[in-house]
Amino acid sequence: MDPGDVEYEPVSVKNVLVEMKDTAELLIDLSYSAVLHGSDEVAAEVLELEERMDVLQLQARMSLLMAARSPEDAEGLAPVLGVVGAAEKISDAAGDIAKIVLQDIGVPEAMRAAIPEAVETVVRGQIDSASDYAGRTLGDLNLETETGVRVIALRRAGDWVANPDRDTTLDADDVVLLRGTETALSPVYETVTGDTYTPPDSVPSSIDDLDRAVDSIVLMKNMSELAVDLAYGSVLFDSEGVAEEVVELEAEVDALKSRFEAWVLRAAGRVEDPITLRGLVHLASATEVISDAALEISEGVLRGLDTHPVVAAAVEESDEVIVRVGVRAGSHLAGASLGELEVKTETGMRVIAVRRGDGDWVVSPGPRTTVHPGDVLIAKGTRAGATRLAELTGDEDPFD
C-alpha cells in the first residue's frame, strides 16, 4: 500500500501501537540478519515491513490528533506521539541497514566471522506443501522446545503475523522467519522448504583495527536492541529506574560509535579497497539512531509524565514482558551461573543482560555467565516466569 493513499478512519490506537511495537522489534532482527548473512530476500522483507510501518504511524498520528481536545489531552498524548515517532525511526533505520545489502554497499567479509557472536541466525523460508509442518500448529509441533528454533514471524497472503503463538497454524506457501543457531536451523529449514540450508562462509580479518570495529558494531547492535526492550519496559511499568538504564545504554552506544569511527579510519589505510568499509559506516549510523529512538520511547517516564493508559495497554499486550530483577546475597542464583541453575529452562525467562554492581554491562549473557550479589538481571518472558526468576534472585517485586 502506498502511504499516500491512507485516509483517516477510526482505528484502535492501542492495536496500532501493539503492531508498531512488534513490527519495530522484528525489523531490528531482520535488518541485521540481512547484512550479516548477505541475504537479499530478508532485506526485501525489511523494506516491505517498513512500508507497513509508514501506514501504521500515519494512522496513529491521525487518531491521536483527533483525540486531543484540550491542553490536558495534549499533555497526556504527547508521550504517545513520542512512542509513535520512535517506532518510525527504528523502522527507517532498519530500512537503511537493509539497503546496505540491496544496494550492494557491502560490508567487509570479516563481518561474517562475527555472526556467531552477533545474533542468532534468522532465515526466511516458504513452507512446502509436502512439509511435515504444513497444516499443523506451533503448539502441536512444539518447535522451539524440540529444536531450539523459533518462528518469529510469518507472512500469509501479504499479511504479517508477528510473534505467532502456539495456536498459530503453519499453512503451505506461508513465508516464515526462523531464528536459531545455524546447527539447529539446518534440519528445520530443510523440513520447512524441502531445500538444503547453506550457511554463509566466514572469512576472518587480519587487520586488528578492523576486527575491533566489527566487534564494536556487534556490541552496539546488542546494546541498541536491549535499549529498545528496556524502553518499552520502562513505559509498561512506569519505571524511572528502567528508563535510566536506557540512558546509560544510549550513552554507551554513543561512546562505542566514537571509538568505532577511529578504528575504521585507521583500518582504511590498510585495506586494499577502503570503499568496502562504507557498509560499516552506514551500519554504525543506523545503530545509533535505534538507540536514540529507544531513549525517545522512555523520555516521558524520565520527565515524570504519567504513562498514557493506551501505551501501557499496548506494551502489556505483547507476548513478552521485560523485568529488572536484583540479585540478593544468599539467594539461589547468587554466585551461580545461568546455566548451572538452568534459568531459562526452569523459569522460561531469557536473561538478555546483566548489569554488574560496578556498572559494567554483560550484554547477551550465556550459560557460563556467573551472577553475583548486587547484579541486576534484565530478563524477557512471561509474567509467571518473572515471578519464578524473582524467587531465584530473592527480589520481592520483579515488576517494580
Summary of the structure (lengths in Angstrom):
residues: 400
radius of gyration: 21.1
end to end distance: 41.4
largest distance: 62.0
contacts: 1379
relative contact order: 0.12
helix: 57%
strand: 12%
